[in-house]
Amino acid sequence: MCNRQLQRIVQENTGHSLKFCQKYLRLRNCIQLIVTLNKNNFNDIIYTMGYTDYNHFIKDFKGFYGVTPTKFFKSKVFINENIYLA
């Protein structure tokens, strides 16, 4: 399967681009690791998950959740499948 076919299949099934889905899943996995490992320092996790620096992580995080990671984890509300929303 070529890259374009994969992009089209993801778009048809989710209504979102492949890049959007990748960002969402990476952020979701970061959140789950931070919560599971009970980490206050996110640096090890964000580098493991492929972020190049902390500012990149904050930018993506704020784009999806509307707040910084620090504010998010201070006001966490559990919803579905171990995902937290502010």
Number of C-alpha atoms within 10 A of each C-alpha: 5 6 8 10 10 12 14 14 13 16 15 11 9 10 12 13 15 18 11 13 15 11 15 15 12 18 20 16 16 21 21 16 16 18 15 10 10 10 12 10 9 17 14 10 17 22 14 10 15 11 17 11 11 12 10 12 24 16 14 17 21 14 11 15 14 14 16 17 18 12 11 17 17 9 12 13 13 11 9 8 7 13 14 18 16 15
